[in-house]
Amino acid sequence: MSKNLVIVESPSKTKPIEKYLGSDYKVVSSKGHVRDLSTKGKFGFGVDVDNDFKPDYVPMKGKSSVITSLKKDAKEAKHIYLATDPDREGEAISWHLYDVLKLKDEDYERVVFNEITEGAVKEAFKHSRKIDKDLVNSQETRRILDRIIGFRLSKLIQSKTDGSSAGRVQSVALKLIVDREREIEAFIPEEYWSIKGIFDNFDAELFNYNNEDLEIKSEEEVNDILSKLDDKFEVVNVDKKLKNKQSKYPFITSTLQQDASNKLNFNAKKTMQIAQKLYEGVELEDETVGLITYMRTDSTRLSDDFIKSTYAFIASKYGEDYIGYVKESKKKENVQDAHEGIRPTSINRTPESVKPYLSNDEYKLYRMIYYRALASLMKSAQTENTTIILDNNNYQFKTTGQIVVFDGYLRVYSDYEDTKDAILPDLKEKEVLTSNSIEHEQHFTKPPARYTEAKLIKEMEELGIGRPSTYATTMDILKKRNYAILEEKKFVPTSVGIEITDKLQQCFSHLINVEYTANMETDLDKIAEGNENWIKVLREFYDEFEPAVKNAFDAMPKKEAEQTGEDCPNCGHPLVIRKGKYGEFTACSNYPECKYIKTEPKDIVEVCDCPNCSSKIVEKKSKKGKIFYGCNNYPKCKTAYWDKPIGKNCPECNNMLTLKNNTIKCSNCDYTEETNE
């Protein structure tokens, strides 16, 4: 009997979802995207820029067999449900599946769920819909933009610098790092001094003279002030105020990555890998279930059901006094608000209860997500803040203290938020105190700090650069390309990163900047909402971008290749180091007139005698780096094997025997034998 077919992205989702839906459903995985742009056509874009940017899609490497299997399943299915992730990327994957499987509207439904739990999945199937083409258009526009910018700028960068790539978001993020480094280099420290009165239980710092702000710029000023002070301080004001300290919103992608960096020492890539596992499902004692909601989000909303159950949990465990209120969702510019903030799928699934089923890192991240969401719905903490002003011969000193009078959300979140009591003595106005000493210290203003991963992500979010799904990838690219390195967990641009930034700014300052990139994100949002035409956005971009690229190829000087100090044996021109598809190589600087390439001597690993000539079979590498075994007399002798030959002949057909995974096989017939070697 045919079944309903459900297609999800990740193989790890198939088992729990199939269990939730029952025997009438078969759940399979597309294993992510199945197609991407080809590299055909103008500049290898895989896009016909002269025909409304029509894309040319081809199966991704290794996905032909997946597509074949999905087609077979689809042909046998009673009905098809496309249940890929609940964002633009997931919508696009569903559309590609719809297209490649040649579905009709009556053949399928689109299903979206924000968490992988039985209740959420079953409810989602009650509210199926068709593919949102506006979301698909937005994702497709982003992909085409990134392909055009990436291909054209990368080609330019490779021909003019030591760099290997450039991109719409990565180049702006790199510019932030380089700009910050230049701020630091240009910074001139300024001297200033502080003066403190030291008492038994507290210190008080000088901040005013005759109730006006005071800045001390030199040691002469310090000595002048000290000459006018004595050890008697009069209390002139004691101000006590009750203040409410609010909990933070639930995590969104950027704040999760920031806190995981600051509090757990996870980089952005690691954070997202762990979060993906927690979302897709964890095998507990009696069920496999997703522990958190979808982790790529810029919304802080929480579902009504989660709020209701969390209020009940708070009342039961901590008391009615700890129940807070729902914070108004942060709705900033460029926020998609497509689904909820990141939260546990069940408030009753405490970190302690699932700890035995998680790795140490999974537990740490889940615990932080859980208590952040719980704390967001708890009552504000209340502190009593005290400010005491002391006077010494018309010089005013200040000290502050704080005590927590109601812990509120800190009852569960104190591990992640530092709120310590700073208790001051109970002083009265006009009371006179005697200081133990008066101390002074020289300081210098400090330059702005370099970006950590967390701070760079925060900056990108605030500036509207990139999206939740791009932050971790951008951080990873900057490090992999060696455009910036981490020193003491802070980004420092390399000489290559600085060179690329400067070259791009020479010709693309109107395109590679914060404002343009943020505006492009706004346009992508408008496309997703159906309020902007995607072809129009691409045309306006391309008509400005391509002339700038052509100008850059002409105007930007080509970087001189590094000379090796040797001369070409064929024509006498200097030999230089060049970059190729498989890395650096040494060649003649007189190319293309002279095509000499220096071949470096390699260690030859001889395996056995060649059975077809008097030479040796040696270990070689294919163009893709895969090891094979071939005759050293190539091309005269073309004997070659993928498995390692052992120099013995097959007892049945007399051809060469080879060894793989402790099994000896004939290179020609079906003969095999086991070995312990």
KOLMI-139754 format. One record per residue (C-alpha): residue number from 1; x, y negated, z negated. Coordinates in steps of 0.001 Angstrom, whole numbers, plus 500000, padded with zeros to 6 digits. Each point is the difference from the previous one (the first is absolute). Layout:
% residues N
PT   nr      c1      c2      c3
PT  NUM       X       Y       Z
...
//
This chain:
% residues 677
PT   nr      c1      c2      c3
PT    1  500000  500000  500000
PT    2  501368  496556  500912
PT    3  500802  497554  497229
PT    4  500160  496263  499602
PT    5  503550  498803  500667
PT    6  501586  497385  497737
PT    7  503298  498443  501130
PT    8  502189  498279  497404
PT    9  503530  498605  500290
PT   10  501931  501912  497366
PT   11  500185  503805  499686
PT   12  499946  499665  496204
PT   13  496433  498631  500163
PT   14  498527  502939  501880
PT   15  499758  502484  497136
PT   16  498184  497840  497402
PT   17  497640  498393  502552
PT   18  499067  503374  501503
PT   19  499254  501249  496488
PT   20  497793  496958  499260
PT   21  497998  500328  503236
PT   22  499421  503742  499941
PT   23  500002  502859  502479
PT   24  498204  498119  502772
PT   25  503043  497756  500544
PT   26  503453  500596  501392
PT   27  502585  497332  499037
PT   28  503129  499562  502115
PT   29  502778  497416  500178
PT   30  501297  497814  502825
PT   31  503253  499600  498024
PT   32  499865  496227  500418
PT   33  499979  498254  503377
PT   34  499741  502247  503041
PT   35  500804  497387  502688
PT   36  502138  496918  500452
PT   37  500901  497573  502757
PT   38  502136  501460  502757
PT   39  503258  498360  501078
PT   40  498907  499540  503600
PT   41  499422  496797  501924
PT   42  501382  496504  499550
PT   43  502873  499951  497472
PT   44  498867  503456  498844
PT   45  497101  498509  498028
PT   46  497509  502693  500932
PT   47  497657  497030  500520
PT   48  498841  498419  503256
PT   49  500514  496341  499113
PT   50  498558  498926  503364
PT   51  496802  502018  499584
PT   52  498542  498750  496685
PT   53  502747  501799  498043
PT   54  498548  503398  500812
PT   55  501884  502546  497866
PT   56  501371  503278  501319
PT   57  499795  502638  497270
PT   58  501837  503317  499926
PT   59  500106  502803  497412
PT   60  502586  499389  497306
PT   61  502971  502324  499804
PT   62  498937  503364  498599
PT   63  496276  499168  500126
PT   64  499032  501746  503257
PT   65  499380  503257  498159
PT   66  497988  498153  497320
PT   67  497830  498410  502706
PT   68  499499  503373  501705
PT   69  498908  501563  496702
PT   70  497639  497100  499218
PT   71  498432  500274  503461
PT   72  499335  503693  499417
PT   73  498454  499293  496583
PT   74  497919  497140  501411
PT   75  498670  502151  502831
PT   76  498778  502607  497507
PT   77  498605  497499  497462
PT   78  496323  499366  499281
PT   79  500746  496315  499257
PT   80  503183  497991  499437
PT   81  500842  497642  497116
PT   82  503009  497704  500311
PT   83  501124  499431  496397
PT   84  503341  498209  500324
PT   85  501225  497367  497530
PT   86  497787  497008  499100
PT   87  502031  497234  501652
PT   88  500765  498656  503476
PT   89  502693  502616  500575
PT   90  497570  502768  499047
PT   91  497299  498502  502235
PT   92  502460  499980  502903
PT   93  500937  503644  499392
PT   94  496295  500910  500115
PT   95  499614  498120  503281
PT   96  503019  501789  501508
PT   97  498493  503336  498944
PT   98  496648  498958  501501
PT   99  501756  499115  503257
PT  100  502386  502937  500271
PT  101  497273  502523  499106
PT  102  497709  498342  502582
PT  103  497154  499656  497513
PT  104  496650  498340  500652
PT  105  498180  497873  497443
PT  106  497513  502786  499280
PT  107  502889  502425  499297
PT  108  501532  498321  496975
PT  109  499673  497861  496846
PT  110  502615  497854  498264
PT  111  500272  500638  496249
PT  112  501907  497785  497581
PT  113  500809  500676  496347
PT  114  502250  498086  497644
PT  115  500787  502928  497719
PT  116  500274  503750  500399
PT  117  497558  501246  497414
PT  118  496949  502185  500521
PT  119  497510  497244  499219
PT  120  501667  497390  502212
PT  121  500437  502358  502962
PT  122  496409  501314  499911
PT  123  498625  496466  499643
PT  124  502099  498839  502974
PT  125  498412  502657  502211
PT  126  496578  498507  499202
PT  127  501149  496640  501425
PT  128  501799  500949  503202
PT  129  500288  497513  502867
PT  130  501625  499556  503389
PT  131  503563  498792  500578
PT  132  500431  496270  499371
PT  133  501554  498832  503272
PT  134  500856  496585  498527
PT  135  502279  501692  497437
PT  136  501512  502102  502777
PT  137  500598  496889  502123
PT  138  501770  498342  497074
PT  139  502301  502978  499442
PT  140  500637  500339  503731
PT  141  500883  496308  500240
PT  142  502456  500342  497117
PT  143  501592  503046  501637
PT  144  500358  498253  503363
PT  145  501392  496849  498363
PT  146  502546  502016  498061
PT  147  500962  501994  503106
PT  148  500504  496883  502165
PT  149  501887  498035  497348
PT  150  502002  503004  498838
PT  151  501065  501142  503461
PT  152  500858  496564  501386
PT  153  501728  498576  496940
PT  154  501832  503241  499234
PT  155  501393  500094  503543
PT  156  501095  496377  499605
PT  157  501557  500615  496583
PT  158  501860  503101  501208
PT  159  501531  498092  502924
PT  160  500905  496849  498073
PT  161  500838  501130  496438
PT  162  501149  502965  497929
PT  163  496393  500639  498992
PT  164  497738  502772  501239
PT  165  496432  498734  499629
PT  166  497674  497089  499275
PT  167  496297  499890  499249
PT  168  496977  497839  499340
PT  169  499961  500496  496210
PT  170  503508  501311  499242
PT  171  501713  496970  501593
PT  172  497948  497545  497927
PT  173  500699  501993  496822
PT  174  503716  499980  500874
PT  175  499830  496239  500548
PT  176  498633  499591  496451
PT  177  503019  501907  498663
PT  178  502483  498000  502102
PT  179  498367  496660  499132
PT  180  500170  500854  496302
PT  181  503689  500890  500306
PT  182  500700  496647  501604
PT  183  498111  498216  497221
PT  184  502273  501774  497532
PT  185  503149  499075  501966
PT  186  498948  496348  500235
PT  187  498981  499749  496356
PT  188  501976  497548  497854
PT  189  499721  500762  496256
PT  190  499057  497157  497686
PT  191  501201  499786  496430
PT  192  497582  499699  497079
PT  193  500155  500576  496242
PT  194  497701  501298  497293
PT  195  499929  499232  496279
PT  196  498334  502286  497461
PT  197  499241  499800  496313
PT  198  500637  503391  498391
PT  199  497741  500979  497045
PT  200  499539  503189  497993
PT  201  497046  501380  501993
PT  202  500060  498110  503275
PT  203  501867  497636  502342
PT  204  498671  496651  501237
PT  205  501221  498371  503232
PT  206  500392  496276  500620
PT  207  497659  498810  502751
PT  208  498985  496373  499288
PT  209  501351  496729  498754
PT  210  497400  497545  498677
PT  211  497361  502327  501496
PT  212  501380  499678  503539
PT  213  501640  502742  502062
PT  214  503720  500353  499455
PT  215  502581  501477  502373
PT  216  503600  500423  498857
PT  217  502461  499982  502899
PT  218  503453  499775  498363
PT  219  502011  500861  496921
PT  220  500332  496272  499230
PT  221  496212  499771  499715
PT  222  499986  503079  497764
PT  223  502579  498490  497631
PT  224  498095  496729  499880
PT  225  496780  501811  499016
PT  226  501733  502228  497455
PT  227  501456  496923  498299
PT  228  496436  498785  499339
PT  229  498620  503267  498606
PT  230  500118  501382  496475
PT  231  498834  503290  498491
PT  232  496543  498718  498955
PT  233  497029  500750  502275
PT  234  496455  498825  499324
PT  235  496999  501971  501265
PT  236  497974  497443  501986
PT  237  497506  502288  501727
PT  238  498715  503551  499657
PT  239  497694  501048  502834
PT  240  498226  503382  499916
PT  241  497830  501140  502873
PT  242  498206  503233  500798
PT  243  500627  501064  503578
PT  244  498519  502790  502074
PT  245  502490  502098  501937
PT  246  498289  501627  502964
PT  247  500838  503362  501466
PT  248  501128  500164  503618
PT  249  497989  501147  502993
PT  250  500198  503654  501086
PT  251  502954  500744  502247
PT  252  500045  499233  503695
PT  253  502781  501344  502227
PT  254  502363  497087  499494
PT  255  499581  499732  496219
PT  256  500356  503781  499644
PT  257  503297  499884  501894
PT  258  501177  497021  497937
PT  259  499201  501550  496617
PT  260  501341  503409  501030
PT  261  503254  498243  500883
PT  262  500185  497884  496847
PT  263  498716  502523  497471
PT  264  500779  503435  501483
PT  265  503027  499155  502172
PT  266  498314  501493  503109
PT  267  500660  498465  503400
PT  268  497015  499210  502220
PT  269  500420  503085  502195
PT  270  500121  502358  497027
PT  271  496988  498330  498403
PT  272  497876  500490  503112
PT  273  501101  503614  500453
PT  274  498972  500846  496432
PT  275  496756  498019  500268
PT  276  499158  501853  503236
PT  277  500336  503331  498177
PT  278  497810  498799  497118
PT  279  497373  498825  502492
PT  280  499988  503082  502220
PT  281  499550  502449  497161
PT  282  501612  501771  497084
PT  283  499314  503581  499002
PT  284  498706  499994  496436
PT  285  498989  502994  497913
PT  286  496594  500523  501619
PT  287  499879  497619  502973
PT  288  502006  498146  502611
PT  289  499118  496329  499886
PT  290  501309  496588  500930
PT  291  501048  498167  496840
PT  292  499964  496442  501397
PT  293  498089  498028  502603
PT  294  501520  498991  503336
PT  295  503324  498277  499354
PT  296  500190  497669  503023
PT  297  497755  497138  498996
PT  298  500038  496281  499329
PT  299  496689  499969  498128
PT  300  499539  499964  496205
PT  301  496351  501077  500053
PT  302  498856  502953  497902
PT  303  496953  502167  500690
PT  304  496918  499601  497812
PT  305  500167  503682  499049
PT  306  503605  499692  498831
PT  307  499214  496853  497987
PT  308  497023  501664  498322
PT  309  501906  503161  499077
PT  310  503005  497985  498773
PT  311  497836  497831  497737
PT  312  498604  503192  498457
PT  313  503521  501385  499588
PT  314  501230  496792  498309
PT  315  497024  499910  497612
PT  316  500473  503645  499077
PT  317  503778  499915  499501
PT  318  500736  496447  498831
PT  319  496663  498512  498952
PT  320  497489  497529  501462
PT  321  502220  497062  499036
PT  322  502521  501049  502640
PT  323  497622  499895  502986
PT  324  500981  497167  502320
PT  325  498464  498700  503198
PT  326  500448  500454  503735
PT  327  502381  497409  501351
PT  328  498903  498259  503159
PT  329  501794  501651  502904
PT  330  502977  498012  501252
PT  331  498986  498821  503461
PT  332  502982  498260  501505
PT  333  500712  499127  503594
PT  334  501065  503030  502065
PT  335  498467  502481  497539
PT  336  498159  502735  501909
PT  337  497994  501182  496939
PT  338  499226  503200  501874
PT  339  499747  502212  496933
PT  340  500722  500155  496282
PT  341  503078  499264  497987
PT  342  502225  502905  498964
PT  343  498474  501846  497065
PT  344  499624  503511  498583
PT  345  497187  501975  501619
PT  346  498726  500837  496519
PT  347  500666  498042  496824
PT  348  499508  503250  498065
PT  349  502990  501551  501764
PT  350  502554  498501  497627
PT  351  503734  500040  500795
PT  352  500619  502296  497053
PT  353  497429  502537  501225
PT  354  501550  500321  503482
PT  355  503659  499687  498962
PT  356  500656  503788  500133
PT  357  499067  500007  503710
PT  358  502145  497037  501069
PT  359  503679  499413  500549
PT  360  501633  497483  497668
PT  361  499879  497231  502619
PT  362  496394  500796  500958
PT  363  499006  499806  496348
PT  364  501739  496644  499508
PT  365  498279  498425  502995
PT  366  496579  501486  499225
PT  367  500260  498864  496388
PT  368  500759  496425  501066
PT  369  497125  499957  502520
PT  370  497596  501517  497484
PT  371  500707  497586  497166
PT  372  500071  496965  502310
PT  373  496477  500805  501228
PT  374  498779  500793  496477
PT  375  501530  496815  498561
PT  376  498396  497878  502735
PT  377  496561  500819  498540
PT  378  500942  499476  496352
PT  379  499524  496848  497963
PT  380  502698  497341  499982
PT  381  502590  500120  497252
PT  382  499896  497038  497615
PT  383  503086  498301  498663
PT  384  500563  497221  497523
PT  385  502610  497691  501489
PT  386  501806  497627  497654
PT  387  502091  496979  501011
PT  388  501952  498152  497303
PT  389  501644  496594  500595
PT  390  502828  498911  497709
PT  391  501484  496494  499846
PT  392  503601  499128  499195
PT  393  500705  496253  500189
PT  394  497546  499513  502908
PT  395  501277  503053  501855
PT  396  497239  502612  500389
PT  397  500658  503745  499913
PT  398  497487  502677  500975
PT  399  499463  503641  499108
PT  400  497217  502334  501077
PT  401  498587  503243  498662
PT  402  497274  502463  500886
PT  403  498125  502779  498256
PT  404  497457  502381  501503
PT  405  496743  499759  498053
PT  406  498047  502389  502275
PT  407  501853  502429  502248
PT  408  497198  500469  502569
PT  409  501353  501491  503242
PT  410  503499  500136  498465
PT  411  498701  502964  498033
PT  412  500670  502057  503157
PT  413  502373  497782  502017
PT  414  502686  498954  497537
PT  415  502553  502358  501601
PT  416  499834  497939  503185
PT  417  499647  496502  498586
PT  418  502337  498475  497461
PT  419  497984  498123  497359
PT  420  501932  499929  496756
PT  421  499107  498070  496887
PT  422  502218  497019  499230
PT  423  499004  499079  496467
PT  424  500700  496520  498637
PT  425  499951  499032  496316
PT  426  496815  498302  498730
PT  427  501147  496369  500115
PT  428  498034  496846  499159
PT  429  500261  496522  501490
PT  430  502432  497650  498174
PT  431  501818  502996  498554
PT  432  503785  499452  500115
PT  433  502328  502862  500994
PT  434  503755  500295  499748
PT  435  501735  501599  502961
PT  436  502803  502497  499635
PT  437  501798  498389  502939
PT  438  499532  498048  503182
PT  439  501466  501666  503072
PT  440  500575  498826  503552
PT  441  500684  501886  503225
PT  442  501022  499124  503532
PT  443  497948  501352  502934
PT  444  499979  499750  503768
PT  445  496994  500205  502269
PT  446  499860  503253  501955
PT  447  499316  500521  503702
PT  448  496801  501737  501092
PT  449  500207  503745  499457
PT  450  500443  502428  502871
PT  451  496974  502083  500900
PT  452  499463  503361  498407
PT  453  497740  502374  501951
PT  454  497166  499059  497644
PT  455  500490  496253  500431
PT  456  500365  500237  503770
PT  457  496747  501967  500228
PT  458  498289  497420  497791
PT  459  501316  497184  502189
PT  460  498843  501746  503180
PT  461  496557  500540  498515
PT  462  499646  496387  498881
PT  463  501167  498707  503392
PT  464  497679  502339  501895
PT  465  502780  501915  501771
PT  466  499240  503624  500793
PT  467  497366  502189  498403
PT  468  499857  502584  497177
PT  469  501032  502788  502373
PT  470  503094  498093  501229
PT  471  501790  498875  496817
PT  472  501790  503277  499226
PT  473  500953  500568  503659
PT  474  501448  496495  500262
PT  475  502148  500469  496882
PT  476  501254  503312  501365
PT  477  500883  498619  503451
PT  478  502016  497092  498587
PT  479  502142  502442  498025
PT  480  500277  502692  502695
PT  481  501074  497499  502651
PT  482  502605  498626  497577
PT  483  498533  496490  500364
PT  484  499877  499647  496229
PT  485  501468  502037  497162
PT  486  498939  500295  496386
PT  487  502437  498674  497410
PT  488  498760  500282  496420
PT  489  496560  500756  501529
PT  490  499997  496715  501932
PT  491  500086  499507  503777
PT  492  503207  498517  501401
PT  493  500053  499412  503777
PT  494  502879  501578  501918
PT  495  501967  498133  502659
PT  496  497924  501853  502621
PT  497  496749  498946  498311
PT  498  501132  496358  499904
PT  499  501152  500142  503629
PT  500  496664  501420  501181
PT  501  498009  497408  498068
PT  502  502062  497133  501415
PT  503  499762  501304  503572
PT  504  496228  500452  499776
PT  505  499524  496539  498527
PT  506  501953  498460  502889
PT  507  497350  501087  502502
PT  508  496959  501194  498037
PT  509  499629  497639  497045
PT  510  496447  499222  501186
PT  511  499077  503716  499903
PT  512  502215  501648  497359
PT  513  498816  498040  496990
PT  514  497646  500344  497053
PT  515  497172  497841  501360
PT  516  499796  501656  503424
PT  517  500149  503502  498526
PT  518  497319  499212  497399
PT  519  497764  498435  502684
PT  520  500385  503140  502080
PT  521  498770  502060  497031
PT  522  496981  497689  499798
PT  523  499304  500583  503701
PT  524  500188  503760  499439
PT  525  497476  499638  497171
PT  526  497679  498015  502283
PT  527  500242  502745  502635
PT  528  499113  502590  497338
PT  529  496952  497927  499049
PT  530  498908  499646  503623
PT  531  500671  496257  499984
PT  532  502924  499905  502437
PT  533  500789  501554  503369
PT  534  503036  502256  499798
PT  535  501020  499550  503654
PT  536  499916  496210  499570
PT  537  502252  500225  496922
PT  538  502506  502188  501860
PT  539  499969  497817  503102
PT  540  500626  496786  498038
PT  541  502827  501701  498128
PT  542  501638  501568  503061
PT  543  499846  496875  502132
PT  544  501998  498191  497320
PT  545  502261  502878  498983
PT  546  501290  501372  503308
PT  547  501367  496668  501363
PT  548  501809  499530  496678
PT  549  501555  503472  500344
PT  550  501160  499330  503556
PT  551  501514  496697  498884
PT  552  501752  501737  497112
PT  553  501596  502603  502294
PT  554  501390  497134  502095
PT  555  500892  497537  497251
PT  556  501248  502264  497224
PT  557  503716  500810  500389
PT  558  500856  503658  500139
PT  559  502028  501235  497050
PT  560  503523  500903  501024
PT  561  500720  503680  499577
PT  562  502652  500882  497404
PT  563  503332  500886  501595
PT  564  501867  503113  498840
PT  565  503495  498695  500842
PT  566  500429  502582  502768
PT  567  499918  499492  503763
PT  568  498006  501999  502495
PT  569  502232  502700  501607
PT  570  498117  499566  503312
PT  571  499972  496213  500534
PT  572  501958  498394  497139
PT  573  497107  497980  498538
PT  574  499533  500081  496198
PT  575  498049  502875  498496
PT  576  497017  498944  497853
PT  577  497530  501601  497619
PT  578  496500  500265  501435
PT  579  496712  501315  498653
PT  580  498080  502767  501681
PT  581  496982  502161  499354
PT  582  502076  502401  497921
PT  583  502121  497451  498153
PT  584  503218  498102  500694
PT  585  502475  500946  502705
PT  586  503169  498523  501516
PT  587  499858  498812  503617
PT  588  501613  497617  502485
PT  589  499075  496304  499684
PT  590  500008  499792  503818
PT  591  496730  501940  500274
PT  592  498235  500462  502429
PT  593  503008  499638  502339
PT  594  501856  502530  497836
PT  595  497984  502751  498320
PT  596  502767  501483  497878
PT  597  498811  501438  496656
PT  598  502519  501232  497501
PT  599  499310  503520  498799
PT  600  501076  500598  496454
PT  601  501751  503322  499291
PT  602  497680  502328  498140
PT  603  500634  503039  497861
PT  604  498977  502950  502156
PT  605  498375  502846  498057
PT  606  500649  503219  501927
PT  607  497428  502729  499412
PT  608  501008  502913  502262
PT  609  501201  500886  503481
PT  610  497722  499064  502863
PT  611  498545  503224  501499
PT  612  499903  498496  503519
PT  613  503442  498366  500364
PT  614  503398  499814  498339
PT  615  499118  496948  497859
PT  616  498463  499703  496503
PT  617  496466  499459  498714
PT  618  500129  496870  497807
PT  619  497592  498110  497737
PT  620  498378  497022  501767
PT  621  497277  497421  499415
PT  622  497153  499082  502301
PT  623  499102  496374  500748
PT  624  497468  500181  497170
PT  625  502598  501275  497556
PT  626  498906  503645  499922
PT  627  502815  502564  499739
PT  628  500347  502595  502764
PT  629  502802  502261  501232
PT  630  501433  499652  503502
PT  631  503007  500879  502109
PT  632  502927  497607  499730
PT  633  500492  500400  503765
PT  634  496741  498127  500775
PT  635  498907  499068  502678
PT  636  501843  502786  501821
PT  637  498532  502497  497525
PT  638  496505  499231  498697
PT  639  499740  502731  497376
PT  640  498092  498650  496952
PT  641  498023  501217  496977
PT  642  497764  498264  497421
PT  643  500795  502643  497350
PT  644  503581  500706  498924
PT  645  501667  502751  502100
PT  646  501966  502593  498014
PT  647  502329  501296  502766
PT  648  498376  503442  500157
PT  649  497875  501538  502719
PT  650  496477  501401  499712
PT  651  500026  503832  499849
PT  652  496931  500102  502258
PT  653  500677  497436  502764
PT  654  503653  498990  499410
PT  655  499201  496255  499712
PT  656  501258  497726  497212
PT  657  498639  500482  496478
PT  658  499140  496853  497981
PT  659  499420  499315  496294
PT  660  497197  497976  498413
PT  661  498637  500139  496418
PT  662  501757  503307  499186
PT  663  498528  501616  503119
PT  664  502112  501168  502927
PT  665  498124  499679  503304
PT  666  500846  500674  503611
PT  667  500166  496902  502178
PT  668  498262  501927  502779
PT  669  497795  502849  498747
PT  670  497864  500699  496902
PT  671  502725  501813  498049
PT  672  500372  498830  496342
PT  673  501734  501186  496855
PT  674  500130  498645  496443
PT  675  503254  498940  498350
PT  676  501009  498740  496567
PT  677  502691  497723  501414
//
